[in-house]
């Protein structure tokens, strides 16, 4: 007798469903979750050119940790932005995600319905916020933005602002996994108006993309060093082998291991120590990093 059990057909995510108005009773919930964590981090948001800016506008954010969403909520308060979120984020909680203003998107696919949804949100006089890098930063630096971003900005002709955060990767590095090193690290963010409708009208798509890529340059480790942001965790290097997987001394790959504050190669036994300010120093010989 066969043990085969048929799997019921899964309900297909409806990409064509229009973004619904944010539920009034969920807006205070997002603030209640975000503001206390923001205060505990002692985070600060500086604003450049944002005086008098009213929705509709596009807000482009860099992406280093889940904490990004909380800072974005504080930055746009008391207004509620609509966020582009990968469809896997809707699994088991679609009603909640749609209720707080999330729009589903399949990764790495052309999606005409997304453009229609963004236009709908902007036509309602709302904020459309998304993370164009489309993934957490692996090592606290920016990724190349898609060329289609400039085309989208040119199409909508609304103001474009950026929200660039600093320190979120240091607080909870992607290579560390599910357990961040610190949940109370002091962070910073800058919300900046970078393009007005008048500027967009006079610029080519290539020129718009040049501005977007320039404004999206960031380096969390450089920021940490310059601002002397201290990470005192005794396990601050653990997980670093996921990105520094090749030994710079002997060239061996996937032999790197970490314990506590030490990164070491299992082949040549060279070791490096990670300082409280994100620097690596060889215990013997050349540092390389």
VOMARVEX-261685 format. One record per residue: x, y, z of N, C-alpha, C, O in turn. Coordinates in steps of 0.001 Angstrom, whole numbers, plus 500000, padded with zeros to 6 digits. Example, Ala and Ser with C-alpha at 12.3 -4.5 7.8 and 13.67 -1.06 7.14 Angstrom:
2
513190494310507800512300495500507800513200496700507800514236496681508465;512850497750507080513670498940507140512900500030507870513409501138508039;
end
This chain:
289
500854498804500000500000500000500000500894501252500000501859501343500758;500558502178499159501351503392499065501083504312500252499955504427500732;502165504974500718502027505952501803501821507361501272501834508330502031;501631507467499976501486508786499368500208509466499857499123508886499829;500366510688500297499221511494500720499196512751499862500152513525499890;498141512971499110498092514148498234498115515438499045497470515550500088;498871516407498542498943517715499196497871518608498594497811518760497374;497036519195499415495996520065498874496605521244498137497665521741498518;495947521684497100496443522810496311496522524058497179495569524416497871;497681524713497127497866525923497916497151527094497248497079527176496022;496636527978498054495964529162497521497013530095496945497963530460497637;496857530475495722497826531337495047497689532766495536496583533293495661;498833533388495812498825534772496288498306535681495181498746535596494035;497375536541495535496735537415494552497545538709494405497412539631495210;498380538760493369499193539946493123498379541108492565498832542253492594;497209540828492068496393541863491446495467542580492429494821543563492067;495401542097493655494519542704494643494980544111494993496140544327495342;494083545043494899494414546442495163494840546650496623494281546016497519;495826547532496876496186547857498262494978548451498981494331549366498471;494684547935500144493536548428500896493961549579501809495138549676502157;493031550451502206493380551496503168493908550875504468493412549843504920;494907551511505053495473551002506303494392551015507384493693552012507567;494267549900508091493254549791509140493549550792510261494668550856510769;492546551560510632492758552618511619493217552070512953493984552726513658;492752550849513323493089550286514621494473549628514628494995549293515692;495075549439513427496421548858513365497512549927513368498658549643513716;497159551160512981498161552218512959498756552469514343499979552531514465;497936552618515401498535552792516737499384551598517174500334551749517942;499027550394516669499798549202517019501210549286516443502178548939517120;501332549744515197502666549875514591503495550910515346504705550742515501;502852551981515817503583552992516590503985552443517953505085552707518440;503083551675518566503354551116519888504527550138519849505286550027520812;504665549433518731505779548494518577507075549233518255508136548883518771;506990550248517406508190550888516867508832551912517792510049551899517974;508037552796518377508615553896519153509412553439520375510503553964520594;508925552482521192509730552055522347511086551471521948512093551739522603;511115550670520875512389550097520425513304551205519913514513551174520143;512730552174519225513494553324518731514115554092519896515278554489519830;513352554298520945513869555023522115514938554217522848515933554778523307;514737552911522957515722552067523642517056552051522894518116551939523509;517001552163521575518236552233520789518875553625520858520008553812520414;518159554579521403518626555971521425518943556453520012519898557198519789;518121556011519071518338556361517670517986557825517416517173558426518119;518624558370516393518354559742515982518122559772514475518779559059513717;517173560613514055516888560804512633517142562263512291516516563156512861;518054562505511366518267563862510863517517563998509549517416563042508780;516993565188509297516191565410508092516804566528507265517161567586507784;516918566272505976517517567227505049516528567503503918516172566594503168;516092568734503795515188569122502716513772568608502866512983568701501926;513429568066504035512108567475504236511071568477504728509884568161504806;511520569684505060510594570686505591509507571009504562509794571387503426;508282570855504982507161571190504112506811570129503092505835570279502356;507594569049503034507280567987502062506046567219502519505979566746503654;505093567105501642503867566382501944503689565251500929504149565332499790;503019564213501371502713563102500469501781563603499366500991564517499603;501857563024498170502535561756497883504025561938497580504439562925496972;504804560971498016506205560898497623506698559464497779506080558637498451;507838559198497133508473557884497215509594557953498231510391558891498219;509657556971499104510756556894500069511535555606499835510993554507499961;512809555755499495513687554620499247514576554401500466515245555326500928;514580553176500984515292552874502222516361551813501996516170550894501200;517485551937502695518452550832502668518001549758503642517142549998504491;518588548564503516518035547413504233519152546616504909519917545917504244;519236546729506238520268546029507003519724545090508064520396544129508441;518526545350508550517965544526509624516464544791509718515956545734509111;515765543964510475514324544145510642514014545483511304512944546058511101;514970545972512103514797547260512789514575548408511801514048549454512182;514971548226510538514751549251509514513297549691509468513005550883509362;512377548718509548510960549033509436510485549909510592509637550780510401;511023549685511782510622550478512944511094551924512807510365552859513138;512326552095512314512840553448512108512050554152511009511761555343511120;511700553423509952510905554005508872509533554437509374509004555458508937;508952553660510295507651554016510876507753555313511667506868556166511594;508836555456512422509053556680513194509312557862512259508820558966512492;510088557619511200510463558696510283509258559282509556509246560476509257;508246558468509265507079558943508520505902559304509429504873559776508945;506041559089510736504971559410511685504585560881511570505466561726511412;503286561218511644502135560366511959501489559727510730500400559161510820;502156559817509594501603559233508373501995557761508277502984557316508859;501189557027507525501432555592507357501859555332505923501111555606504985;503061554804505755503551554492504413503054553120503974502718552269504798;503015552926502668502745551614502090504077551003501686504882551651501017;504314549757502090505603549110501885505500547969500873504527547215500871;506508547854500017506614546709499115507312545589499879508422545775500377;506671544432499973507188543312500760507133542040499921506156541807499210;508171541223500000508179539940499290507017539079499761506665539106500940;506415538309498847505206537563499168505428536532500278504481536171500975;506680536049500455506885535080501527506677535709502898506454534998503879;506747537040502975506478537718504237505006537730504610504652538092505732;504133537333503663502700537324503917502203535966504417501049535843504826;503052534962504387502615533606504732502092533543506163502806533873507110;500856533122506311500250532963507628499752534248508267499156534208509343;499987535396507619499549536667508215499192537695507132499432538892507288;498620537204506049498315538102504932497365539215505343497554540362504938;496349538904506135495376539918506546496058541051507318495709542221507160;497048540682508165497751541679508963498662542526508086498701543748508225;499395541882507183500330542601506322499594543588505425500019544732505260;498494543136504853497714544054504013497091545159504864496957546296504413;496716544823506079496064545788506956496953546921507419496465548000507755;498285546680507441499212547740507863499862548436506660500761549261506824;499399548095505453499858548820504280500948548153503477501760548840502858;500991546838503469502016546123502704501466545676501349500308545275501229;502318545756500344501967545340498986502882544185498602504104544318498669;502314543065498204503092541872497893503807541957496549503281542498495577;505029541404496522505835541396495290506658540115495245507308539748496224;506625539434494094507507538282493904508901538780493547509061539659492700;509902538213494199511271538669493967511749538310492565511382537275492008;512570539187492015513302538939490767512390538639489582512754537880488684;511213539235489587510299539062488460509766540424488016509647541348488821;509452540534486740508795541737486232507340541703486672506646540707486469;506883542790487273505555542781487882504811544064487512504980545096488163;503995543994486472503243545163486020502219545584487072501943546773487233;501657544607487787500645544927488797501226545794489903500512546616490479;502509545627490212503148546438491250503148547915490856502877548779491689;503447548203489604503432549586489121502038550172489267501875551326489664;501036549368488943499644549816489069499299550107490528498621551091490827;499775549235491448499493549444492867500202550687493397499631551441494185;501444550901492967502181552091493406501488553360492921501377554341493656;501029553328491684500305554491491151499043554741491950498705555890492236;498335553670492318497124553807493114497423554457494467496697555345494914;498498554004495109498878554556496422499248556030496301498814556848497112;500050556373495292500482557759495117499311558658494717499243559812495139;498395558134493907497225558914493510496324559222494702495585560207494692;496390558378495726495606558638496951496294559656497855495753560033498894;497497560106497455498228561070498272498974560425499415499113561026500480;499463559195499214500156558461500280501658558357499985502140558800498942;502374557762500931503810557528500808504037556092500349503506555154500944;504823555923499296505202554585498833506654554348499232507566554989498709;506856553428500158508201553160500681508624551754500325507855550805500478;509855551622499848510354550273499604511875550243499655512549551271499718;512380549015499624513800548736499812514355548204498493514306546999498247;514885549089497635515243548697496270516408547709496177516601547088495132;517194547553497264518261546549497245517694545132497307518377544169496957;516441545009497754515661543761497717516235542648498586515910541479498382;517080542992499549517584541978500477518362542692501583518796543833501428;518526541981502710519388542518503756520816542640503228521284541778502484;521501543708503612522909543841503249523706542728503928523557542494505127;524553542042503156525325540921503693526487541386504560526911540677505472;527000542580504274528178543034505025528139544527505320529186545156505475;526940545101505398526806546485505834527130547530504794527309548699505134;527211547132503506527467548088502434526366547993501388525596547034501357;526308549011500529525210549096499562525381548133498408526490547704498091;524267547802497791524245546952496597523932547820495379523498548964495515;524156547264494191523826547971492955522307548028492810521630547011492960;521779549193492523520339549349492365519930548994490937520711549198490008;518731548471490750518278548123489392518076549376488544517613550401489047;518422549295487256518260550427486360516800550824486206516489551977485909;515907549862486410514475550151486269513971551128487327512887551694487189;514764551324488389514346552248489452514217553669488902513262554382489212;515190554069488083515133555394487483513934555560486565513329556631486514;513587554498485838512418554539484956511143554741485763510253555488485359;511064554066486912509887554182487762509754555605488309508666556181488307;510873556163488777510863557526489305510427558507488218509632559413488469;510957558316487009510601559189485882509120559075485549508493560064485170;508559557888485687507158557648485365506214558364486325505225558963485902;506530558299487637505584558810488622505701560314488859504714560959489215;506889560879488667507071562336488756506607562908490102506031563994490154;506862562175491176506588562686492524507924562838493249508913562243492822;507984563618494333509252563768495061509801562410495507509044561479495782;511124562318495571511792561098496015512684561437497212513522562336497150;512483560702498288513313560866499486514012559544499781513540558474499396;515139559637500468515827558432500929515808558391502444515766559428503106;515840557185502983516020556984504421517191556016504563517022554802504442;518374556560504818519583555758504934519930555612506415520194556598507103;519926554384506890520222554115508294521688553730508467522315553195507553;522212554005509632523596553663509973523612552941511314523060553424512302;524253551778511330524391551034512578523498549830512718523700549018513621;522507549687511843521595548547511960522312547231511675522030546215512310;523243547253510716524014546037510440524961545720511595525186544551511908;525507546737512218526405546526513361525614545953514532526104545087515257;524403546437514708523545545973515797523091544530515587523057543745516534;522743544181514352522237542835514055522733542406512684521954542392511731;524022542051512557524571541679511250523897540451510662523597539491511372;523664540493509357522985539390508680523750538083508854523136537025508990;525084538141508852525884536921508970525819536306510364526230535164510569;525298537077511321525210536568512690524064535579512845524094534718513723;523047535705511984521909534802512104520788535412512916520600536628512912;520045534574513611518826535027514285519093535723515610518196536364516155;520290535614516132520589536214517435521515537411517288522731537237517203;520966538631517256521805539820517121522776539929518300522548539367519372;523855540662518072524852540833519127524373541820520179524750541719521346;523551542767519774523078543783520704521749544313520208521597544595519019;520809544448521083519515545016520702519388546463521165518324547061521004;520430547034521728520354548381522256521452549283521701521772550306522306;522036548917520557523109549713519990522559551033519461521524551062518794;523246552107519759522831553426519297523002553531517791524068553219517263;521964553968517100522014554054515641521588555441515169521094556259515945;521792555680513881521432556958513283520752556713511941520884555640511351;520024557720511469519404557647510150519302559047509581519215560031510316;519313559121508257519140560401507576518014560278506566518064559445505661;517009561108506726515902561179505773516114562419504923516200563531505442;516198562222503618516653563317502747515844563368501465515639562352500801;515388564565501126514744564780499830515849564886498779516703565768498862;515834563985497788516921563985496805516478564407495417517307564831494612;515171564301495114514681564694493797513302565324493916512417564780494576;513130566447493289511824567091493224511186566769491870511889566346490952;509884566956491726509233566702490430509842567530489300509952567061488167;510238568766489618510840569630488597512187569070488120512492569094486928;512978568570489061514269567980488700514068566705487868514763566480486877;513114565886488288512837564632487579512421564917486138512835564215485216;511604565945485948511120566300484616512271566663483679512218566365482486;513297567299484209514392567787483373515535566789483215516477567049482466;515471565657483903516576564700483900516248563471483058515084563116482874;517298562832482555517134561558481865517099560434482887517436560645484052;516695559244482464516667558087483354518069557780483883518241557453485057;519073557890482998520454557629483415520902558614484487521577558227485441;520534559881484339520899560898485327520202560649486656520795560839487717;518944560223486600518206559897487823518875558733488539519067558776489754;519232557688487787519902556532488398521245556912489012521640556358490038;521939557844488392523218558305488938523015558941490312523786558697491241;521970559758490428521660560393491723521278559334492754521749559376493891;520431558392492364519966557360493297521133556525493814521222556265495014;522023556105492926523170555284493349524121556068494228524681555516495176;524314557339493936525197558171494770524632558337496179525367558259497163;523327558566496267522708558781497572522597557487498369522383557526499581;522739556339497706522610555053498381523952554458498810524018553282499164;524999555241498782526303554745499223526372554801500751526150555853501350;526677553675501366526827553628502820527745552474503198527904551517502440;528341552575504371529263551560504872529161551568506396529697552459507054;528481550586506945528242550564508387529525550396509198529626550925510306;530506549669508664531748549485509419532578550759509425533230551073510421;532558551491508324533225552796508295532536553744509278533197554469510020;531203553730509273530436554564510207530761554192511648530949555072512488;530829552892511940531133552436513293532502552935513748532653553410514873;533490552825512877534852553227513230534943554733513433535548555198514399;534337555503512516534410556960512594533671557504513809534078558514514383;532588556841514202531781557323515328532107556607516635531481556861517664;533092555708516586533543554981517777532370554312518494532187554467519701;531593553573517727530456552838518270530961551476518745531430550667517945;530864551238520012531484550071520642530513548898520727529378549047521179;530980547724520283530236546475520452531028545631521444532100545122521119;530500545489522642531250544842523725531007543336523820531622542667524650;530122542794522986529797541372523051531045540510522957531905540740522106;531142539523523826532281538605523815532197537606522668533137536847522434;531072537603521950530902536697520817530701537485519522530040537016518595;531269538667519470530974539578518364531456539086517003530945539538515978;532439538162516962532941537671515672532215536419515195532384536022514042;531428535801516030530836534515515677529820534653514542528869535430514630;530043533889513485529236533953512278529939534675511143529485534626510000;531052535348511448531762536129510441532312535269509307532554535765508207;532509533975509579533024533085508541532036532907507383532417532422506318;530782533291507581529796533173506510530056534162505384529692533906504236;530685535292505703531046536253504649532548536237504373532960536389503223;533368536057505402534817535948505199535171534465505151535825533934506049;534727533819504094534837532351504015536145531891503377536439530695503355;536936532840502856538204532478502209539374533041503006539414534236503296;540313532189503356541475532628504137542364533511503266542792533076502197;542652534735503694543506535613502892544977535207502931545777535684502126;545332534328503865546733533908503983547054532716503080548014532765502310;546258531644503170546565530442502382545611530239501210545856529384500359;544533531008501152543599530912500037542568529812500156541749529648499251;542577529047501246541601527970501423540198528549501589540005529579502235;539231527866500994537846528303501104537072527382502035537315526176502084;536126527975502779535212527256503676535949526512504795535454525508505308;537123527004505167537841526441506307537889527436507460538481527159508503;537262528598507265537267529624508303536245529286509387535145528816509094;536625529532510644535735529310511777535852530498512726536821531255512675;534860530650513586534904531731514569534520531206515947533734530270516088;535101531840516948534733531568518334535027532813519145536149533319519158;534001533294519817534182534501520620534501535695519755533657536143518980;535705536219519875536133537378519085537173536996518028537740537873517378;537427535694517851538507535224516991537984534578515701537100533722515730;538551535009514580538324534390513271539590533615512922540686534171512973;539454532344512569540644531533512316540442530626511115539317530310510727;541577530212510532541562529303509386541919527903509861542939527708510522;541077526927509524541314525559509944542405524872509150542841523778509509;542853525506508069543908524902507229545297525386507631546184524570507880;545500526713507699546834527239508016546948527744509449548034528111509899;545813527760510170545769528126511594546044529605511865546263529975513018;546040530451510857546173531882511115544904532389511805543807531880511575;545080533401512652543962533912513446543923535438513401544950536110513301;542700535953513477542476537392513534541462537671514646540546536883514881;541644538796515316540724539181516386539908540387515947540436541335515364;538609540335516237537714541444515907537616542373517105537239541948518197;537954543643516903537936544609517992536506545056518293535572544698517577;536349545828519342535034546352519713534531547375518708533369547777518762;535397547801517788535021548807516789535010548228515376535138548963514397;534858546904515275534679546256513984535940546031513185535869545630512023;537103546282513781538363546092513062538895544679513288538716544102514360;539550544129512264540202542825512383541711543021512429542276543779511641;542351542331513358543814542433513505544385541045513652543903540244514452;545441540757512858546077539441512926546800539263514266547467540176514752;546653538064514852547374537776516085548861537533515787549725537740516639;549132537087514549550505536944514077550543537257512593549615536911511862;551602537904512142551756538175510721550868539287510212550453540175510958;550586539216508908549861540296508235548370540230508512547792539146508601;547747541405508650546318541463508949545474541183507716544460540493507819;545868541704506536545174541553505264543876542356505210543689543159504297;542978542149506174541656542776506114541770544283506296540759544985506275;
end
